[in-house]
Amino acid sequence: MSALRKYEIMILLTEEFNDNELKTWVFNYAKNLRKFNVCDISVISRGKHNLAYSINKRVKGNYIQLNFSSIPKYLSNFSNILKLDSHVLRFLIFNKQK
């Protein structure tokens, strides 16, 4: 069995979420991550900011940072879940292992 590694995902969501909807979205995504035996999940809301350039005719977005530990083979599953979500404008997964 592969060892757990630490990862960080930065997610750019559309701006139309209010605080309660944003919490609900993050809670549902974290629940999906738990299906893959992800542990040590922490969520940081980085707030709503203007974008440097428009993405899909949007000029503002909500930034969410998720830190977690997982087995590397599940990363493609996480990416696929985010790619299918219409509220996700962009995302980037960082490997935090040295």
Chimera marker file (.cmm) of the C-alpha trace (Angstrom):
<marker_set name="trace">
<marker id="1" x="0.000" y="0.000" z="0.000" r="1" g="1" b="0" radius="0.5"/>
<marker id="2" x="1.295" y="3.454" z="-0.891" r="1" g="1" b="0" radius="0.5"/>
<marker id="3" x="2.180" y="5.907" z="1.819" r="1" g="1" b="0" radius="0.5"/>
<marker id="4" x="0.066" y="8.956" z="2.505" r="1" g="1" b="0" radius="0.5"/>
<marker id="5" x="1.330" y="12.228" z="1.079" r="1" g="1" b="0" radius="0.5"/>
<marker id="6" x="0.338" y="15.782" z="1.901" r="1" g="1" b="0" radius="0.5"/>
<marker id="7" x="-1.394" y="17.849" z="-0.774" r="1" g="1" b="0" radius="0.5"/>
<marker id="8" x="-2.901" y="21.280" z="-1.175" r="1" g="1" b="0" radius="0.5"/>
<marker id="9" x="-5.621" y="22.210" z="-3.668" r="1" g="1" b="0" radius="0.5"/>
<marker id="10" x="-6.292" y="25.829" z="-4.580" r="1" g="1" b="0" radius="0.5"/>
<marker id="11" x="-9.764" y="26.136" z="-6.095" r="1" g="1" b="0" radius="0.5"/>
<marker id="12" x="-11.200" y="29.180" z="-7.854" r="1" g="1" b="0" radius="0.5"/>
<marker id="13" x="-14.990" y="29.139" z="-7.677" r="1" g="1" b="0" radius="0.5"/>
<marker id="14" x="-17.511" y="31.437" z="-9.326" r="1" g="1" b="0" radius="0.5"/>
<marker id="15" x="-18.430" y="34.525" z="-7.323" r="1" g="1" b="0" radius="0.5"/>
<marker id="16" x="-22.183" y="33.935" z="-7.005" r="1" g="1" b="0" radius="0.5"/>
<marker id="17" x="-21.838" y="31.907" z="-3.796" r="1" g="1" b="0" radius="0.5"/>
<marker id="18" x="-22.871" y="33.563" z="-0.554" r="1" g="1" b="0" radius="0.5"/>
<marker id="19" x="-21.161" y="32.432" z="2.658" r="1" g="1" b="0" radius="0.5"/>
<marker id="20" x="-23.656" y="29.654" z="3.444" r="1" g="1" b="0" radius="0.5"/>
<marker id="21" x="-23.604" y="28.260" z="-0.110" r="1" g="1" b="0" radius="0.5"/>
<marker id="22" x="-19.796" y="28.345" z="-0.107" r="1" g="1" b="0" radius="0.5"/>
<marker id="23" x="-19.666" y="26.395" z="3.175" r="1" g="1" b="0" radius="0.5"/>
<marker id="24" x="-22.135" y="23.858" z="1.772" r="1" g="1" b="0" radius="0.5"/>
<marker id="25" x="-20.088" y="23.392" z="-1.422" r="1" g="1" b="0" radius="0.5"/>
<marker id="26" x="-16.855" y="22.903" z="0.539" r="1" g="1" b="0" radius="0.5"/>
<marker id="27" x="-18.546" y="20.504" z="2.986" r="1" g="1" b="0" radius="0.5"/>
<marker id="28" x="-19.883" y="18.382" z="0.086" r="1" g="1" b="0" radius="0.5"/>
<marker id="29" x="-16.480" y="18.292" z="-1.618" r="1" g="1" b="0" radius="0.5"/>
<marker id="30" x="-14.763" y="17.319" z="1.645" r="1" g="1" b="0" radius="0.5"/>
<marker id="31" x="-17.373" y="14.571" z="2.069" r="1" g="1" b="0" radius="0.5"/>
<marker id="32" x="-16.481" y="13.299" z="-1.433" r="1" g="1" b="0" radius="0.5"/>
<marker id="33" x="-12.798" y="13.290" z="-0.475" r="1" g="1" b="0" radius="0.5"/>
<marker id="34" x="-13.533" y="11.174" z="2.603" r="1" g="1" b="0" radius="0.5"/>
<marker id="35" x="-14.902" y="8.440" z="0.311" r="1" g="1" b="0" radius="0.5"/>
<marker id="36" x="-11.294" y="7.934" z="-0.820" r="1" g="1" b="0" radius="0.5"/>
<marker id="37" x="-9.933" y="7.633" z="2.750" r="1" g="1" b="0" radius="0.5"/>
<marker id="38" x="-8.507" y="11.155" z="2.723" r="1" g="1" b="0" radius="0.5"/>
<marker id="39" x="-7.475" y="12.367" z="6.158" r="1" g="1" b="0" radius="0.5"/>
<marker id="40" x="-6.319" y="15.569" z="7.861" r="1" g="1" b="0" radius="0.5"/>
<marker id="41" x="-8.595" y="17.809" z="5.773" r="1" g="1" b="0" radius="0.5"/>
<marker id="42" x="-8.375" y="21.513" z="6.541" r="1" g="1" b="0" radius="0.5"/>
<marker id="43" x="-10.231" y="24.232" z="4.661" r="1" g="1" b="0" radius="0.5"/>
<marker id="44" x="-9.206" y="27.869" z="4.355" r="1" g="1" b="0" radius="0.5"/>
<marker id="45" x="-11.413" y="30.390" z="2.581" r="1" g="1" b="0" radius="0.5"/>
<marker id="46" x="-9.188" y="32.967" z="0.903" r="1" g="1" b="0" radius="0.5"/>
<marker id="47" x="-12.125" y="35.238" z="0.080" r="1" g="1" b="0" radius="0.5"/>
<marker id="48" x="-13.553" y="36.829" z="-3.035" r="1" g="1" b="0" radius="0.5"/>
<marker id="49" x="-11.066" y="38.658" z="-5.276" r="1" g="1" b="0" radius="0.5"/>
<marker id="50" x="-10.892" y="40.318" z="-8.666" r="1" g="1" b="0" radius="0.5"/>
<marker id="51" x="-9.289" y="38.123" z="-11.309" r="1" g="1" b="0" radius="0.5"/>
<marker id="52" x="-6.255" y="39.298" z="-13.259" r="1" g="1" b="0" radius="0.5"/>
<marker id="53" x="-8.100" y="38.363" z="-16.466" r="1" g="1" b="0" radius="0.5"/>
<marker id="54" x="-11.639" y="37.208" z="-17.173" r="1" g="1" b="0" radius="0.5"/>
<marker id="55" x="-12.398" y="33.484" z="-17.145" r="1" g="1" b="0" radius="0.5"/>
<marker id="56" x="-15.637" y="32.435" z="-18.853" r="1" g="1" b="0" radius="0.5"/>
<marker id="57" x="-16.744" y="36.102" z="-18.779" r="1" g="1" b="0" radius="0.5"/>
<marker id="58" x="-16.241" y="36.293" z="-15.004" r="1" g="1" b="0" radius="0.5"/>
<marker id="59" x="-14.112" y="38.957" z="-13.353" r="1" g="1" b="0" radius="0.5"/>
<marker id="60" x="-14.354" y="37.869" z="-9.672" r="1" g="1" b="0" radius="0.5"/>
<marker id="61" x="-14.014" y="34.548" z="-7.918" r="1" g="1" b="0" radius="0.5"/>
<marker id="62" x="-13.934" y="32.820" z="-4.532" r="1" g="1" b="0" radius="0.5"/>
<marker id="63" x="-10.638" y="31.228" z="-3.572" r="1" g="1" b="0" radius="0.5"/>
<marker id="64" x="-10.648" y="28.064" z="-1.440" r="1" g="1" b="0" radius="0.5"/>
<marker id="65" x="-7.586" y="26.226" z="-0.130" r="1" g="1" b="0" radius="0.5"/>
<marker id="66" x="-7.877" y="22.569" z="0.920" r="1" g="1" b="0" radius="0.5"/>
<marker id="67" x="-5.020" y="20.782" z="2.696" r="1" g="1" b="0" radius="0.5"/>
<marker id="68" x="-5.193" y="17.015" z="3.108" r="1" g="1" b="0" radius="0.5"/>
<marker id="69" x="-3.288" y="13.735" z="3.172" r="1" g="1" b="0" radius="0.5"/>
<marker id="70" x="-3.992" y="11.055" z="0.587" r="1" g="1" b="0" radius="0.5"/>
<marker id="71" x="-2.625" y="8.193" z="-1.448" r="1" g="1" b="0" radius="0.5"/>
<marker id="72" x="-1.282" y="9.559" z="-4.779" r="1" g="1" b="0" radius="0.5"/>
<marker id="73" x="-3.381" y="7.247" z="-6.976" r="1" g="1" b="0" radius="0.5"/>
<marker id="74" x="-6.578" y="9.092" z="-5.927" r="1" g="1" b="0" radius="0.5"/>
<marker id="75" x="-5.507" y="12.502" z="-7.281" r="1" g="1" b="0" radius="0.5"/>
<marker id="76" x="-6.993" y="11.856" z="-10.716" r="1" g="1" b="0" radius="0.5"/>
<marker id="77" x="-10.355" y="11.117" z="-9.057" r="1" g="1" b="0" radius="0.5"/>
<marker id="78" x="-10.207" y="14.446" z="-7.205" r="1" g="1" b="0" radius="0.5"/>
<marker id="79" x="-9.359" y="16.250" z="-10.433" r="1" g="1" b="0" radius="0.5"/>
<marker id="80" x="-12.242" y="14.621" z="-12.300" r="1" g="1" b="0" radius="0.5"/>
<marker id="81" x="-14.741" y="15.665" z="-9.622" r="1" g="1" b="0" radius="0.5"/>
<marker id="82" x="-13.556" y="19.275" z="-9.880" r="1" g="1" b="0" radius="0.5"/>
<marker id="83" x="-13.524" y="19.264" z="-13.701" r="1" g="1" b="0" radius="0.5"/>
<marker id="84" x="-17.181" y="18.229" z="-13.793" r="1" g="1" b="0" radius="0.5"/>
<marker id="85" x="-18.325" y="20.980" z="-11.414" r="1" g="1" b="0" radius="0.5"/>
<marker id="86" x="-19.656" y="24.006" z="-13.317" r="1" g="1" b="0" radius="0.5"/>
<marker id="87" x="-18.842" y="26.335" z="-10.377" r="1" g="1" b="0" radius="0.5"/>
<marker id="88" x="-15.108" y="25.593" z="-10.562" r="1" g="1" b="0" radius="0.5"/>
<marker id="89" x="-13.266" y="28.028" z="-12.818" r="1" g="1" b="0" radius="0.5"/>
<marker id="90" x="-9.743" y="26.746" z="-12.131" r="1" g="1" b="0" radius="0.5"/>
<marker id="91" x="-7.901" y="24.514" z="-9.663" r="1" g="1" b="0" radius="0.5"/>
<marker id="92" x="-4.337" y="23.518" z="-8.965" r="1" g="1" b="0" radius="0.5"/>
<marker id="93" x="-3.038" y="20.600" z="-6.886" r="1" g="1" b="0" radius="0.5"/>
<marker id="94" x="0.283" y="20.977" z="-5.061" r="1" g="1" b="0" radius="0.5"/>
<marker id="95" x="2.351" y="18.142" z="-3.606" r="1" g="1" b="0" radius="0.5"/>
<marker id="96" x="3.589" y="19.397" z="-0.224" r="1" g="1" b="0" radius="0.5"/>
<marker id="97" x="6.121" y="16.584" z="0.307" r="1" g="1" b="0" radius="0.5"/>
<marker id="98" x="9.791" y="17.531" z="0.051" r="1" g="1" b="0" radius="0.5"/>
<link id1="1" id2="2" r="1" g="1" b="0" radius="0.2"/>
<link id1="2" id2="3" r="1" g="1" b="0" radius="0.2"/>
<link id1="3" id2="4" r="1" g="1" b="0" radius="0.2"/>
<link id1="4" id2="5" r="1" g="1" b="0" radius="0.2"/>
<link id1="5" id2="6" r="1" g="1" b="0" radius="0.2"/>
<link id1="6" id2="7" r="1" g="1" b="0" radius="0.2"/>
<link id1="7" id2="8" r="1" g="1" b="0" radius="0.2"/>
<link id1="8" id2="9" r="1" g="1" b="0" radius="0.2"/>
<link id1="9" id2="10" r="1" g="1" b="0" radius="0.2"/>
<link id1="10" id2="11" r="1" g="1" b="0" radius="0.2"/>
<link id1="11" id2="12" r="1" g="1" b="0" radius="0.2"/>
<link id1="12" id2="13" r="1" g="1" b="0" radius="0.2"/>
<link id1="13" id2="14" r="1" g="1" b="0" radius="0.2"/>
<link id1="14" id2="15" r="1" g="1" b="0" radius="0.2"/>
<link id1="15" id2="16" r="1" g="1" b="0" radius="0.2"/>
<link id1="16" id2="17" r="1" g="1" b="0" radius="0.2"/>
<link id1="17" id2="18" r="1" g="1" b="0" radius="0.2"/>
<link id1="18" id2="19" r="1" g="1" b="0" radius="0.2"/>
<link id1="19" id2="20" r="1" g="1" b="0" radius="0.2"/>
<link id1="20" id2="21" r="1" g="1" b="0" radius="0.2"/>
<link id1="21" id2="22" r="1" g="1" b="0" radius="0.2"/>
<link id1="22" id2="23" r="1" g="1" b="0" radius="0.2"/>
<link id1="23" id2="24" r="1" g="1" b="0" radius="0.2"/>
<link id1="24" id2="25" r="1" g="1" b="0" radius="0.2"/>
<link id1="25" id2="26" r="1" g="1" b="0" radius="0.2"/>
<link id1="26" id2="27" r="1" g="1" b="0" radius="0.2"/>
<link id1="27" id2="28" r="1" g="1" b="0" radius="0.2"/>
<link id1="28" id2="29" r="1" g="1" b="0" radius="0.2"/>
<link id1="29" id2="30" r="1" g="1" b="0" radius="0.2"/>
<link id1="30" id2="31" r="1" g="1" b="0" radius="0.2"/>
<link id1="31" id2="32" r="1" g="1" b="0" radius="0.2"/>
<link id1="32" id2="33" r="1" g="1" b="0" radius="0.2"/>
<link id1="33" id2="34" r="1" g="1" b="0" radius="0.2"/>
<link id1="34" id2="35" r="1" g="1" b="0" radius="0.2"/>
<link id1="35" id2="36" r="1" g="1" b="0" radius="0.2"/>
<link id1="36" id2="37" r="1" g="1" b="0" radius="0.2"/>
<link id1="37" id2="38" r="1" g="1" b="0" radius="0.2"/>
<link id1="38" id2="39" r="1" g="1" b="0" radius="0.2"/>
<link id1="39" id2="40" r="1" g="1" b="0" radius="0.2"/>
<link id1="40" id2="41" r="1" g="1" b="0" radius="0.2"/>
<link id1="41" id2="42" r="1" g="1" b="0" radius="0.2"/>
<link id1="42" id2="43" r="1" g="1" b="0" radius="0.2"/>
<link id1="43" id2="44" r="1" g="1" b="0" radius="0.2"/>
<link id1="44" id2="45" r="1" g="1" b="0" radius="0.2"/>
<link id1="45" id2="46" r="1" g="1" b="0" radius="0.2"/>
<link id1="46" id2="47" r="1" g="1" b="0" radius="0.2"/>
<link id1="47" id2="48" r="1" g="1" b="0" radius="0.2"/>
<link id1="48" id2="49" r="1" g="1" b="0" radius="0.2"/>
<link id1="49" id2="50" r="1" g="1" b="0" radius="0.2"/>
<link id1="50" id2="51" r="1" g="1" b="0" radius="0.2"/>
<link id1="51" id2="52" r="1" g="1" b="0" radius="0.2"/>
<link id1="52" id2="53" r="1" g="1" b="0" radius="0.2"/>
<link id1="53" id2="54" r="1" g="1" b="0" radius="0.2"/>
<link id1="54" id2="55" r="1" g="1" b="0" radius="0.2"/>
<link id1="55" id2="56" r="1" g="1" b="0" radius="0.2"/>
<link id1="56" id2="57" r="1" g="1" b="0" radius="0.2"/>
<link id1="57" id2="58" r="1" g="1" b="0" radius="0.2"/>
<link id1="58" id2="59" r="1" g="1" b="0" radius="0.2"/>
<link id1="59" id2="60" r="1" g="1" b="0" radius="0.2"/>
<link id1="60" id2="61" r="1" g="1" b="0" radius="0.2"/>
<link id1="61" id2="62" r="1" g="1" b="0" radius="0.2"/>
<link id1="62" id2="63" r="1" g="1" b="0" radius="0.2"/>
<link id1="63" id2="64" r="1" g="1" b="0" radius="0.2"/>
<link id1="64" id2="65" r="1" g="1" b="0" radius="0.2"/>
<link id1="65" id2="66" r="1" g="1" b="0" radius="0.2"/>
<link id1="66" id2="67" r="1" g="1" b="0" radius="0.2"/>
<link id1="67" id2="68" r="1" g="1" b="0" radius="0.2"/>
<link id1="68" id2="69" r="1" g="1" b="0" radius="0.2"/>
<link id1="69" id2="70" r="1" g="1" b="0" radius="0.2"/>
<link id1="70" id2="71" r="1" g="1" b="0" radius="0.2"/>
<link id1="71" id2="72" r="1" g="1" b="0" radius="0.2"/>
<link id1="72" id2="73" r="1" g="1" b="0" radius="0.2"/>
<link id1="73" id2="74" r="1" g="1" b="0" radius="0.2"/>
<link id1="74" id2="75" r="1" g="1" b="0" radius="0.2"/>
<link id1="75" id2="76" r="1" g="1" b="0" radius="0.2"/>
<link id1="76" id2="77" r="1" g="1" b="0" radius="0.2"/>
<link id1="77" id2="78" r="1" g="1" b="0" radius="0.2"/>
<link id1="78" id2="79" r="1" g="1" b="0" radius="0.2"/>
<link id1="79" id2="80" r="1" g="1" b="0" radius="0.2"/>
<link id1="80" id2="81" r="1" g="1" b="0" radius="0.2"/>
<link id1="81" id2="82" r="1" g="1" b="0" radius="0.2"/>
<link id1="82" id2="83" r="1" g="1" b="0" radius="0.2"/>
<link id1="83" id2="84" r="1" g="1" b="0" radius="0.2"/>
<link id1="84" id2="85" r="1" g="1" b="0" radius="0.2"/>
<link id1="85" id2="86" r="1" g="1" b="0" radius="0.2"/>
<link id1="86" id2="87" r="1" g="1" b="0" radius="0.2"/>
<link id1="87" id2="88" r="1" g="1" b="0" radius="0.2"/>
<link id1="88" id2="89" r="1" g="1" b="0" radius="0.2"/>
<link id1="89" id2="90" r="1" g="1" b="0" radius="0.2"/>
<link id1="90" id2="91" r="1" g="1" b="0" radius="0.2"/>
<link id1="91" id2="92" r="1" g="1" b="0" radius="0.2"/>
<link id1="92" id2="93" r="1" g="1" b="0" radius="0.2"/>
<link id1="93" id2="94" r="1" g="1" b="0" radius="0.2"/>
<link id1="94" id2="95" r="1" g="1" b="0" radius="0.2"/>
<link id1="95" id2="96" r="1" g="1" b="0" radius="0.2"/>
<link id1="96" id2="97" r="1" g="1" b="0" radius="0.2"/>
<link id1="97" id2="98" r="1" g="1" b="0" radius="0.2"/>
</marker_set>
